[in-house]
């Protein structure tokens, strides 16, 4: 049974590691989404400023060019984070399946040991009963 406990511990460690990795990826995706929201708020603020100050309109074209580049990068970061997150979720699901398999194998081995112990006890009791019957 030591081998089963070792496999279960290793599998639990793998699951925990993947859960931590998934948490990091979710945090990275959330940060990228927040960055995108901040960029959108920045664009709205720039629009409001350009509406108030006619000279700001001259700089608006350059601002929008740079803003689009930053927005496209943020969108690419979000997509990359989502893809990594999906991969991590899939790996975590596989790790959970492996853990459950190891736990089932360990449980089956434990039950088999109990059955074998019960069989031996029954055989011992039968032998004791036969000896007592022969002694009478």
TORLUMKOL-230714 format. One record per residue (C-alpha): y, z, x. Coordinates in steps of 0.05 Angstrom, whole numbers, padded with zeros to 5 digits, always signed. Last residue first. Example, Ala and Ser with C-alpha at 12.3 -4.5 7.8 and 13.67 -1.06 7.14 Angstrom:
2
c2:-00021&c3:+00143&c1:+00273 $
c2:-00090&c3:+00156&c1:+00246 $
END
This chain:
136
c2:-00697&c3:+00416&c1:-00291 $
c2:-00679&c3:+00394&c1:-00220 $
c2:-00686&c3:+00321&c1:-00238 $
c2:-00634&c3:+00327&c1:-00294 $
c2:-00586&c3:+00363&c1:-00246 $
c2:-00595&c3:+00309&c1:-00194 $
c2:-00583&c3:+00255&c1:-00247 $
c2:-00520&c3:+00289&c1:-00272 $
c2:-00493&c3:+00295&c1:-00201 $
c2:-00507&c3:+00221&c1:-00190 $
c2:-00472&c3:+00203&c1:-00255 $
c2:-00413&c3:+00247&c1:-00235 $
c2:-00408&c3:+00213&c1:-00167 $
c2:-00412&c3:+00144&c1:-00200 $
c2:-00359&c3:+00164&c1:-00249 $
c2:-00314&c3:+00190&c1:-00194 $
c2:-00326&c3:+00126&c1:-00154 $
c2:-00307&c3:+00083&c1:-00214 $
c2:-00245&c3:+00125&c1:-00227 $
c2:-00224&c3:+00118&c1:-00154 $
c2:-00236&c3:+00043&c1:-00157 $
c2:-00196&c3:+00037&c1:-00222 $
c2:-00139&c3:+00077&c1:-00191 $
c2:-00140&c3:+00033&c1:-00129 $
c2:-00139&c3:-00029&c1:-00173 $
c2:-00080&c3:-00001&c1:-00210 $
c2:-00042&c3:+00010&c1:-00145 $
c2:-00059&c3:-00061&c1:-00122 $
c2:-00035&c3:-00090&c1:-00188 $
c2:+00029&c3:-00050&c1:-00182 $
c2:+00041&c3:-00075&c1:-00111 $
c2:+00028&c3:-00147&c1:-00133 $
c2:+00076&c3:-00138&c1:-00191 $
c2:+00130&c3:-00108&c1:-00146 $
c2:+00121&c3:-00165&c1:-00097 $
c2:+00128&c3:-00216&c1:-00153 $
c2:+00189&c3:-00180&c1:-00181 $
c2:+00222&c3:-00182&c1:-00113 $
c2:+00207&c3:-00256&c1:-00106 $
c2:+00239&c3:-00270&c1:-00173 $
c2:+00300&c3:-00229&c1:-00154 $
c2:+00306&c3:-00268&c1:-00089 $
c2:+00302&c3:-00334&c1:-00127 $
c2:+00357&c3:-00311&c1:-00175 $
c2:+00400&c3:-00289&c1:-00116 $
c2:+00391&c3:-00357&c1:-00083 $
c2:+00413&c3:-00391&c1:-00147 $
c2:+00473&c3:-00345&c1:-00154 $
c2:+00491&c3:-00358&c1:-00081 $
c2:+00487&c3:-00433&c1:-00092 $
c2:+00531&c3:-00428&c1:-00154 $
c2:+00581&c3:-00386&c1:-00115 $
c2:+00583&c3:-00436&c1:-00059 $
c2:+00598&c3:-00492&c1:-00108 $
c2:+00650&c3:-00450&c1:-00144 $
c2:+00683&c3:-00433&c1:-00077 $
c2:+00686&c3:-00506&c1:-00058 $
c2:+00716&c3:-00524&c1:-00125 $
c2:+00768&c3:-00469&c1:-00119 $
c2:+00786&c3:-00489&c1:-00048 $
c2:+00793&c3:-00562&c1:-00070 $
c2:+00840&c3:-00539&c1:-00126 $
c2:+00880&c3:-00498&c1:-00076 $
c2:+00884&c3:-00557&c1:-00029 $
c2:+00907&c3:-00603&c1:-00086 $
c2:+00960&c3:-00551&c1:-00105 $
c2:+00985&c3:-00546&c1:-00034 $
c2:+00991&c3:-00622&c1:-00029 $
c2:+01023&c3:-00626&c1:-00097 $
c2:+01074&c3:-00572&c1:-00077 $
c2:+01092&c3:-00609&c1:-00013 $
c2:+01107&c3:-00673&c1:-00051 $
c2:+01141&c3:-00635&c1:-00107 $
c2:+01187&c3:-00600&c1:-00057 $
c2:+01204&c3:-00665&c1:-00023 $
c2:+01223&c3:-00696&c1:-00090 $
c2:+01260&c3:-00634&c1:-00113 $
c2:+01306&c3:-00632&c1:-00052 $
c2:+01357&c3:-00680&c1:-00082 $
c2:+01350&c3:-00646&c1:-00150 $
c2:+01375&c3:-00581&c1:-00119 $
c2:+01445&c3:-00612&c1:-00117 $
c2:+01447&c3:-00612&c1:-00193 $
c2:+01438&c3:-00537&c1:-00197 $
c2:+01416&c3:-00507&c1:-00264 $
c2:+01360&c3:-00556&c1:-00281 $
c2:+01336&c3:-00556&c1:-00209 $
c2:+01330&c3:-00479&c1:-00211 $
c2:+01289&c3:-00481&c1:-00275 $
c2:+01244&c3:-00535&c1:-00245 $
c2:+01237&c3:-00494&c1:-00181 $
c2:+01217&c3:-00433&c1:-00222 $
c2:+01165&c3:-00474&c1:-00259 $
c2:+01138&c3:-00501&c1:-00193 $
c2:+01133&c3:-00431&c1:-00165 $
c2:+01096&c3:-00408&c1:-00227 $
c2:+01046&c3:-00465&c1:-00217 $
c2:+01038&c3:-00447&c1:-00144 $
c2:+01026&c3:-00374&c1:-00163 $
c2:+00973&c3:-00395&c1:-00213 $
c2:+00939&c3:-00437&c1:-00159 $
c2:+00940&c3:-00378&c1:-00111 $
c2:+00909&c3:-00335&c1:-00165 $
c2:+00853&c3:-00386&c1:-00172 $
c2:+00842&c3:-00385&c1:-00097 $
c2:+00840&c3:-00309&c1:-00097 $
c2:+00790&c3:-00310&c1:-00155 $
c2:+00746&c3:-00359&c1:-00117 $
c2:+00748&c3:-00316&c1:-00055 $
c2:+00731&c3:-00253&c1:-00095 $
c2:+00673&c3:-00289&c1:-00128 $
c2:+00649&c3:-00311&c1:-00060 $
c2:+00653&c3:-00240&c1:-00032 $
c2:+00615&c3:-00213&c1:-00092 $
c2:+00562&c3:-00266&c1:-00083 $
c2:+00553&c3:-00246&c1:-00011 $
c2:+00545&c3:-00173&c1:-00031 $
c2:+00493&c3:-00192&c1:-00083 $
c2:+00457&c3:-00235&c1:-00032 $
c2:+00453&c3:-00177&c1:+00017 $
c2:+00429&c3:-00130&c1:-00039 $
c2:+00375&c3:-00180&c1:-00059 $
c2:+00352&c3:-00189&c1:+00014 $
c2:+00349&c3:-00113&c1:+00023 $
c2:+00308&c3:-00106&c1:-00040 $
c2:+00261&c3:-00160&c1:-00014 $
c2:+00253&c3:-00123&c1:+00051 $
c2:+00240&c3:-00057&c1:+00015 $
c2:+00190&c3:-00091&c1:-00032 $
c2:+00154&c3:-00123&c1:+00026 $
c2:+00151&c3:-00057&c1:+00063 $
c2:+00125&c3:-00021&c1:+00001 $
c2:+00072&c3:-00074&c1:-00007 $
c2:+00050&c3:-00068&c1:+00065 $
c2:+00047&c3:+00007&c1:+00060 $
c2:+00000&c3:+00000&c1:+00000 $
END
